């Protein structure tokens, strides 16, 4: 029996990956009328990712971290 499943990271250093992710997120937010997004394990995501992601999403964004420092 499988206890754990490894989740793949999004390559936020690859421009084509970012474009696809931003486009998908923006469409997802518009399609379902979402006004806010939450990301778990935010401390594992590069700080310079957030501003462009939030702009592309067109929604407020919050990141969750179990530690106080990112």
Short mmCIF file of the C-alpha atoms (twelve columns), coordinates in Angstrom:
data_MODEL
# 
_entry.id   MODEL 
# 
loop_
_atom_site.group_PDB 
_atom_site.id 
_atom_site.type_symbol 
_atom_site.label_atom_id 
_atom_site.label_alt_id 
_atom_site.label_comp_id 
_atom_site.label_asym_id 
_atom_site.label_seq_id 
_atom_site.Cartn_x 
_atom_site.Cartn_y 
_atom_site.Cartn_z 
_atom_site.pdbx_PDB_model_num 
ATOM 1  C CA . UNK A 1  0.000   0.000  0.000   1 
ATOM 2  C CA . UNK A 2  1.270   3.454  -0.941  1 
ATOM 3  C CA . UNK A 3  1.597   5.810  2.056   1 
ATOM 4  C CA . UNK A 4  2.912   8.928  0.349   1 
ATOM 5  C CA . UNK A 5  2.592   10.507 -3.047  1 
ATOM 6  C CA . UNK A 6  5.290   12.860 -4.302  1 
ATOM 7  C CA . UNK A 7  3.823   15.998 -5.849  1 
ATOM 8  C CA . UNK A 8  5.632   17.611 -8.733  1 
ATOM 9  C CA . UNK A 9  6.877   21.184 -8.387  1 
ATOM 10 C CA . UNK A 10 5.873   23.871 -10.866 1 
ATOM 11 C CA . UNK A 11 9.039   25.117 -12.583 1 
ATOM 12 C CA . UNK A 12 8.621   28.816 -11.806 1 
ATOM 13 C CA . UNK A 13 11.953  29.595 -13.460 1 
ATOM 14 C CA . UNK A 14 10.745  28.472 -16.908 1 
ATOM 15 C CA . UNK A 15 9.002   31.271 -18.858 1 
ATOM 16 C CA . UNK A 16 6.803   28.934 -20.928 1 
ATOM 17 C CA . UNK A 17 5.656   27.113 -17.785 1 
ATOM 18 C CA . UNK A 18 4.888   30.436 -16.106 1 
ATOM 19 C CA . UNK A 19 2.891   31.678 -19.093 1 
ATOM 20 C CA . UNK A 20 0.802   28.502 -19.193 1 
ATOM 21 C CA . UNK A 21 0.264   28.618 -15.417 1 
ATOM 22 C CA . UNK A 22 -0.683  32.311 -15.456 1 
ATOM 23 C CA . UNK A 23 -3.062  31.824 -18.396 1 
ATOM 24 C CA . UNK A 24 -4.715  28.798 -16.780 1 
ATOM 25 C CA . UNK A 25 -5.056  30.534 -13.415 1 
ATOM 26 C CA . UNK A 26 -6.569  33.668 -14.966 1 
ATOM 27 C CA . UNK A 27 -9.118  31.588 -16.926 1 
ATOM 28 C CA . UNK A 28 -9.934  29.490 -13.836 1 
ATOM 29 C CA . UNK A 29 -10.583 32.618 -11.733 1 
ATOM 30 C CA . UNK A 30 -12.804 34.190 -14.417 1 
ATOM 31 C CA . UNK A 31 -14.715 30.996 -15.223 1 
ATOM 32 C CA . UNK A 32 -15.682 30.296 -11.622 1 
ATOM 33 C CA . UNK A 33 -15.881 33.855 -10.267 1 
ATOM 34 C CA . UNK A 34 -13.134 33.281 -7.708  1 
ATOM 35 C CA . UNK A 35 -12.087 36.348 -5.717  1 
ATOM 36 C CA . UNK A 36 -9.190  34.902 -3.712  1 
ATOM 37 C CA . UNK A 37 -6.625  32.103 -4.020  1 
ATOM 38 C CA . UNK A 38 -4.682  30.328 -1.259  1 
ATOM 39 C CA . UNK A 39 -1.392  28.525 -1.826  1 
ATOM 40 C CA . UNK A 40 -0.064  26.009 0.687   1 
ATOM 41 C CA . UNK A 41 3.663   25.704 1.410   1 
ATOM 42 C CA . UNK A 42 4.244   29.278 0.227   1 
ATOM 43 C CA . UNK A 43 7.747   29.366 1.681   1 
ATOM 44 C CA . UNK A 44 8.839   26.926 -1.025  1 
ATOM 45 C CA . UNK A 45 7.913   29.349 -3.819  1 
ATOM 46 C CA . UNK A 46 10.284  32.088 -5.008  1 
ATOM 47 C CA . UNK A 47 9.289   35.500 -3.675  1 
ATOM 48 C CA . UNK A 48 9.486   37.156 -7.123  1 
ATOM 49 C CA . UNK A 49 6.788   34.769 -8.424  1 
ATOM 50 C CA . UNK A 50 3.947   36.246 -6.355  1 
ATOM 51 C CA . UNK A 51 3.394   39.675 -7.911  1 
ATOM 52 C CA . UNK A 52 3.103   38.377 -11.481 1 
ATOM 53 C CA . UNK A 53 0.957   35.455 -10.336 1 
ATOM 54 C CA . UNK A 54 -1.440  37.743 -8.466  1 
ATOM 55 C CA . UNK A 55 -1.708  40.093 -11.453 1 
ATOM 56 C CA . UNK A 56 -2.354  37.195 -13.847 1 
ATOM 57 C CA . UNK A 57 -4.951  35.704 -11.519 1 
ATOM 58 C CA . UNK A 58 -6.864  38.949 -11.142 1 
ATOM 59 C CA . UNK A 59 -7.694  37.943 -7.568  1 
ATOM 60 C CA . UNK A 60 -6.216  38.439 -4.145  1 
ATOM 61 C CA . UNK A 61 -3.733  35.748 -3.161  1 
ATOM 62 C CA . UNK A 62 -2.509  34.472 0.160   1 
ATOM 63 C CA . UNK A 63 0.201   31.954 0.929   1 
ATOM 64 C CA . UNK A 64 0.196   29.582 3.887   1 
ATOM 65 C CA . UNK A 65 3.390   28.665 5.693   1 
ATOM 66 C CA . UNK A 66 3.950   26.816 8.951   1 
ATOM 67 C CA . UNK A 67 6.957   29.025 9.676   1 
ATOM 68 C CA . UNK A 68 6.878   32.760 10.298  1 
ATOM 69 C CA . UNK A 69 9.744   33.497 7.876   1 
ATOM 70 C CA . UNK A 70 9.666   32.956 4.142   1 
# 
